[in-house]
Amino acid sequence: MQLKKGQIVELDIEKLAFGGRGIGKFDGLTVFVAGTMPGDKVEASFTKIKKNFAEAKLEKIVKESPERIEPRCKYSDICGGCQIQFMPYEAQLEFKQQQVIDSFERIGKIYDPPVEEIIGSEKSFYYRNKMEFSFGYDKDMNFTLGMHLPGRRFDILNLDICYLQSEASVKIVNAVREFVIGKKWPPFKYSNGTGCLRSLYIREGKSTNEILVTLTSSQDLPKNFEDELQEFVVLLNGLDLGEQKIVSVYWSTIISKRGSPRRIEDKLLFGSKTYSEKMVLDNGDELDFEILPQSFFQVNTAQAEVLYSQILKMALEQKHDIVFDLFCGTGTIGLFLAKHVDKVLGIEMNVDAVKSAQENAKKNNIFNIDFYTGDVSKLLKNLRERPSLIVIDPPRAGITQKIIEKISEFAPSQIVYVSCNPSTLARDCDWLKEYGYKLKKVQPVDMFPQTYHIENVALLERSA
Ligand SMILES: C[S@@+](CC[C@H](N)C(=O)[O-])C[C@H]1O[C@@H](n2cnc3c(N)ncnc32)[C@H](O)[C@@H]1O
């Protein structure tokens, strides 16, 4: 039968694919439908038809899966921030566990992989310590402050509630929206590059109650903008945020000049340069962190403690002397390991993150760690030390064959691979197998409830 875009078909959703979309079959063809779960019977219209698969938009749920629950947030089916809020948390965990196993079997070609039971998050809402909200317009050109709608380049959803960060964060968003509308500061228009306001970025120290706020603009500023920024700071300081307090307010400007690369200029408007966070691991080790606005830090602090406890448990099964912490961000993993080994070397390309890492080492009186700023694939070859352990925590894309080759030349006895993408983790473990590294254990940790994302720590050992 010739299928057409827009054609509506009935589907029984059988399972979930990575990315959180439900999978049904139509005429032997695999069809992906967002917003559905196993057990749903739905009507969906084709949006893309390929030889081996199709994508369809959910039109109507004909019969709900008995497992479905009412999402807590009224925006959950449009905002794109939470893809699976309609699933009970237990079912979300089961889905993620299966995703990890499937990725290793299908992509990593490792059958019956040693995947431990996923560790769920104690908090399934209010867990995020950072959120970025965009200024813009909805489809009727009303002022909005919220999230970019998935699949729509220019429309921003006006978000007056969100259950992923704290209640204080929602208060800030709503107060800033009202203030900005009053001041008539124009949002940046992505369609033609005019206007000024880009985003509002809120970061929280979950264990310290400190908040850092960054307002990002373009260079095209309205008259009086800089004077009125002082009123913006007064507004923020006047908010009643319960136990939480704003300790730092930044104004960031995106500078784009024809012929030169885009850069960001940060100006501190109020308070301290950094906000602080504390982490305590299962073994009692604890560290204090000072975090700059642009530095990477794990978004779920409580689960990061669980993740790092797992990393330490795996890494310290053997005795190690020298450790490389690749893609080290603010140095958190290396700093926790430093206490237990002779020396740690971290590599990270984000300059702010390395500055934070160095400050954090000093703050915690850790002197057996050095950080190098730059690209792992370039800097790794300059290191002369022989590590017994290499920790890798790359972005979603994973690592390249070139990095794997270089790692294998160092011949560490163990590799701990931390990953936010099971597909690239499985692929890279398959490549590492070629170099004699066997997968010993994988521990999934749920850092991102209500979304399809899943973090893993994998331990690989070199066969003698
Ligand atoms: C998932 S984060 C890991 C951060 C850190 N391990 C932690 O737990 O806080 C990945 C980091 O890799 C950095 N990065 C991305 N590509 C890189 C590259 N080619 N070389 C060095 N660092 C890179 C990013 O800036 C980011 O800080």
The ligand as an SDF file (V2000), in Angstrom:
LIG
                    3D

 27 29  0  0  0  0  0  0  0  0999 V2000
   29.7780   15.4940   30.2090 C   0  0  0  0  0  0  0  0  0  0  0  0
   30.8290   16.8190   30.5550 S   0  0  0  0  0  0  0  0  0  0  0  0
   31.8460   16.1170   31.8050 C   0  0  0  0  0  0  0  0  0  0  0  0
   32.2440   17.0000   32.9180 C   0  0  0  0  0  0  0  0  0  0  0  0
   32.8640   16.4110   34.1790 C   0  0  0  0  0  0  0  0  0  0  0  0
   33.4820   15.1400   34.0270 N   0  0  0  0  0  0  0  0  0  0  0  0
   31.9120   16.4150   35.3440 C   0  0  0  0  0  0  0  0  0  0  0  0
   31.4300   15.3630   35.7780 O   0  0  0  0  0  0  0  0  0  0  0  0
   31.6320   17.5150   35.8430 O   0  0  0  0  0  0  0  0  0  0  0  0
   31.8160   16.8780   29.1560 C   0  0  0  0  0  0  0  0  0  0  0  0
   32.8810   17.9520   29.1820 C   0  0  0  0  0  0  0  0  0  0  0  0
   33.7150   17.7670   28.0420 O   0  0  0  0  0  0  0  0  0  0  0  0
   34.1540   19.0490   27.5800 C   0  0  0  0  0  0  0  0  0  0  0  0
   34.6090   18.8140   26.2010 N   0  0  0  0  0  0  0  0  0  0  0  0
   33.8540   18.5870   25.0940 C   0  0  0  0  0  0  0  0  0  0  0  0
   34.6230   18.2900   24.0390 N   0  0  0  0  0  0  0  0  0  0  0  0
   35.9120   18.3150   24.4770 C   0  0  0  0  0  0  0  0  0  0  0  0
   37.1650   18.0760   23.8590 C   0  0  0  0  0  0  0  0  0  0  0  0
   37.2460   17.7500   22.5680 N   0  0  0  0  0  0  0  0  0  0  0  0
   38.2780   18.1880   24.6040 N   0  0  0  0  0  0  0  0  0  0  0  0
   38.2000   18.5290   25.9100 C   0  0  0  0  0  0  0  0  0  0  0  0
   37.0440   18.7580   26.5700 N   0  0  0  0  0  0  0  0  0  0  0  0
   35.9070   18.6550   25.8570 C   0  0  0  0  0  0  0  0  0  0  0  0
   32.9410   19.9230   27.7780 C   0  0  0  0  0  0  0  0  0  0  0  0
   33.3140   21.2800   27.8790 O   0  0  0  0  0  0  0  0  0  0  0  0
   32.3740   19.3790   29.0970 C   0  0  0  0  0  0  0  0  0  0  0  0
   32.8750   20.1020   30.2090 O   0  0  0  0  0  0  0  0  0  0  0  0
  1  2  1  0
  2  3  1  0
  2 10  1  0
  3  4  1  0
  4  5  1  0
  5  6  1  0
  5  7  1  0
  7  8  2  0
  7  9  1  0
 10 11  1  0
 11 12  1  0
 11 26  1  0
 12 13  1  0
 13 14  1  0
 13 24  1  0
 14 15  1  0
 14 23  1  0
 15 16  2  0
 16 17  1  0
 17 18  1  0
 17 23  2  0
 18 19  1  0
 18 20  2  0
 20 21  1  0
 21 22  2  0
 22 23  1  0
 24 25  1  0
 24 26  1  0
 26 27  1  0
M  CHG  2   2   1   9  -1
M  END
$$$$
